């Protein structure tokens, strides 16, 4: 395999590199973590573990997803028994989403596998470079976080 000219197109474009990194992440996720639970679904598990319960609107904000996407995710995860929807006590129009015991168990089961994916993606970086990469990505995303 020949060396790539990293200063030439398309290798010098941020979008291209982000897309390639996402492809690497998706492949590692499917191989190591799960073909059933996506990384977006995992973020919902993590968010509910942290918050205890959340409205679908709060999940939209936390995961930076639109309402139709979160509704579909919640529906699929509810069918799998990972979470349940309950009417909010203070507002009968709102559903709160909570993890089931199966959802908590799935989060615990996946956590070490997610750490393995992190190692695949950033294992060749120093701790300082890993933190610098995360910081630069947060800065790039800016208000989207």
Beta strands, then each sheet from edge to edge (+ up, - down):
strand 1: 53-55
strand 2: 83-88
strand 3: 91-99
sheet 1: 1+ 3- 2+
end
